[in-house]
Amino acid sequence: MAVSLSHTFRSLRHRNYRLFAAGQLVSLIGLWLHSVAQSWLVYRLTGSSLLLGLVGFCLQIPVLLLSPLGGTLADRADRRRLLMLTQSLAGALALILGTLTLTGAVTVRAIFVLAVLLGTVNSFDQPTRQSFVVELVGKQDLPNAIAINSSLINSARVVGPAVAGVMIATVGEGWGFLLNGLSYGAVVAALAAIRLAPRPPAPARGSALAEIRAGFEFVGGHAPIRALLLLVGLVSLVGMPYVVLMPIFADKILGGGPKALGILMGSTGVGALAGALLLAARSDARGLGRWVGLAAIGFGTGIALFSASRVFVLSCVILAGVGFCMVVQLASSNTLLQTLTPDRLRGRVMAVYSMMFVGMAPFGSLLAGASAGRIGAPLTVAIGGGLSMLGGMVFLARLPSLRARARQIGDSEQVGAEAPLVPVSARPQEPAPQRTR
């Protein structure tokens, strides 16, 4: 059945979300440009796969350590003002790296220090940004808004690496960092223009440590949420590090250079954008549990095939499929987690999501860099693909029991949680007034 564009992009009916989305798109293009330029800069300076992994470790390890504190702050503070602060700090760090690079003063040590600082900012920014979306669109349009966010991220993933490839080859990495730093201004301006009803401060339920513990206890005590997060963590640990090794594939395996790296990264973005638009066209979150498991299997299969390819065009096609499966798994998991989580815990649960998605990645980056130095990048990526497939299969095998537990969360927390993991065909037919969603 055809789906209208107005239905697919229904979150954009909200003025506040339109402002947020516009600022995000500009900034995300700059962020992807920065990511590719930084990878190439480290590779150019060192030629080391281990150091490529180590810089990823430095960027992401603060998210693992500090996200619980960031999530607790997101549940207590004004999220809009907190985002304005974190985005301003991230822009300043990008401008510093750009200045160091253009003046010839950049060193690998400086890149590592700035990566740690940016990771620290991200540990507060990510759970706040994830939990802020519901304030812009409300719960009814939340699944669509999450899918639109993924569309923006992956539209930027198409444009940013392509621009990065051209800029690196023509004017060098430094201008890419400066352009990224300036792009954060678009987000800050958009956030300043957003108008929200005052959000009453969350009642303090004890110390920050007690609130952090309450968030972990909620996650640990609910099997569907725990299973979703563990699968995200597994794929982030063993599958996602293929991105860290991409300069090696672009240069040594496929015989390209920075432009080839940009095209490869952009190919992933094309597939990811298609996956995000498919999710945006859905009317609700029912049945996404099966999509999560199948997408994890597809992602693992794709990166295993990519590791074996020696043809550039074929590699681009495979990476489009990898991007499609990646965004379907992550955006579906995000939607399910936010649907299953009560408002009072949203920031803390999304902090755990950040820990699993971003916080596990540094260990994966470090392991991938070390492994690639010993057994080669292709075999390292292939092993990660196989483990990702296995994780998806285990999740699908457990899905029937997880559906039953999801209904229990809906009853105990009264957040309408029984629908998302259940396929539409399996839902009992209830009178409309009794439906929770």
Rosetta blueprint (number, residue, H / E / L):
1 M L
2 A L
3 V L
4 S L
5 L H
6 S H
7 H H
8 T H
9 F L
10 R H
11 S H
12 L H
13 R H
14 H L
15 R H
16 N H
17 Y H
18 R H
19 L H
20 F H
21 A H
22 A H
23 G H
24 Q H
25 L H
26 V H
27 S H
28 L H
29 I H
30 G H
31 L H
32 W H
33 L H
34 H H
35 S H
36 V H
37 A H
38 Q H
39 S H
40 W H
41 L H
42 V H
43 Y H
44 R H
45 L H
46 T H
47 G L
48 S L
49 S H
50 L H
51 L H
52 L H
53 G H
54 L H
55 V H
56 G H
57 F H
58 C H
59 L H
60 Q H
61 I H
62 P H
63 V H
64 L H
65 L H
66 L H
67 S H
68 P H
69 L H
70 G H
71 G H
72 T H
73 L H
74 A H
75 D H
76 R H
77 A L
78 D L
79 R H
80 R H
81 R H
82 L H
83 L H
84 M H
85 L H
86 T H
87 Q H
88 S H
89 L H
90 A H
91 G H
92 A H
93 L H
94 A H
95 L H
96 I H
97 L H
98 G H
99 T H
100 L H
101 T H
102 L H
103 T L
104 G L
105 A L
106 V L
107 T L
108 V H
109 R H
110 A H
111 I H
112 F H
113 V H
114 L H
115 A H
116 V H
117 L H
118 L H
119 G H
120 T H
121 V H
122 N H
123 S H
124 F H
125 D H
126 Q H
127 P H
128 T H
129 R H
130 Q H
131 S H
132 F H
133 V H
134 V H
135 E H
136 L H
137 V H
138 G L
139 K L
140 Q L
141 D L
142 L H
143 P H
144 N H
145 A H
146 I H
147 A H
148 I H
149 N H
150 S H
151 S H
152 L H
153 I H
154 N H
155 S H
156 A H
157 R H
158 V H
159 V H
160 G H
161 P H
162 A H
163 V H
164 A H
165 G H
166 V H
167 M H
168 I H
169 A H
170 T H
171 V L
172 G L
173 E H
174 G H
175 W H
176 G H
177 F H
178 L H
179 L H
180 N H
181 G H
182 L H
183 S H
184 Y H
185 G H
186 A H
187 V H
188 V H
189 A H
190 A H
191 L H
192 A H
193 A H
194 I L
195 R L
196 L L
197 A L
198 P L
199 R L
200 P L
201 P L
202 A L
203 P L
204 A L
205 R L
206 G L
207 S L
208 A H
209 L H
210 A H
211 E H
212 I H
213 R H
214 A H
215 G H
216 F H
217 E H
218 F H
219 V H
220 G H
221 G L
222 H L
223 A H
224 P H
225 I H
226 R H
227 A H
228 L H
229 L H
230 L H
231 L H
232 V H
233 G H
234 L H
235 V H
236 S H
237 L H
238 V H
239 G L
240 M H
241 P H
242 Y H
243 V L
244 V L
245 L L
246 M H
247 P H
248 I H
249 F H
250 A H
251 D H
252 K H
253 I H
254 L L
255 G L
256 G L
257 G L
258 P H
259 K H
260 A H
261 L H
262 G H
263 I H
264 L H
265 M H
266 G H
267 S H
268 T H
269 G H
270 V H
271 G H
272 A H
273 L H
274 A H
275 G H
276 A H
277 L H
278 L H
279 L H
280 A H
281 A L
282 R L
283 S L
284 D L
285 A L
286 R L
287 G L
288 L H
289 G H
290 R H
291 W H
292 V H
293 G H
294 L H
295 A H
296 A H
297 I H
298 G H
299 F H
300 G H
301 T H
302 G H
303 I H
304 A H
305 L H
306 F H
307 S H
308 A H
309 S L
310 R L
311 V L
312 F H
313 V H
314 L H
315 S H
316 C H
317 V H
318 I H
319 L H
320 A H
321 G H
322 V H
323 G H
324 F H
325 C H
326 M H
327 V H
328 V H
329 Q H
330 L H
331 A H
332 S H
333 S H
334 N H
335 T H
336 L H
337 L H
338 Q H
339 T H
340 L H
341 T L
342 P L
343 D H
344 R H
345 L H
346 R H
347 G H
348 R H
349 V H
350 M H
351 A H
352 V H
353 Y H
354 S H
355 M H
356 M H
357 F H
358 V H
359 G H
360 M L
361 A H
362 P H
363 F H
364 G H
365 S H
366 L H
367 L H
368 A H
369 G H
370 A H
371 S H
372 A H
373 G H
374 R H
375 I H
376 G L
377 A H
378 P H
379 L H
380 T H
381 V H
382 A H
383 I H
384 G H
385 G H
386 G H
387 L H
388 S H
389 M H
390 L H
391 G H
392 G H
393 M H
394 V H
395 F H
396 L H
397 A H
398 R H
399 L H
400 P H
401 S H
402 L H
403 R H
404 A H
405 R H
406 A H
407 R H
408 Q H
409 I H
410 G H
411 D H
412 S H
413 E H
414 Q L
415 V L
416 G L
417 A L
418 E L
419 A L
420 P L
421 L L
422 V L
423 P L
424 V H
425 S H
426 A H
427 R L
428 P L
429 Q L
430 E L
431 P L
432 A H
433 P H
434 Q H
435 R L
436 T L
437 R L
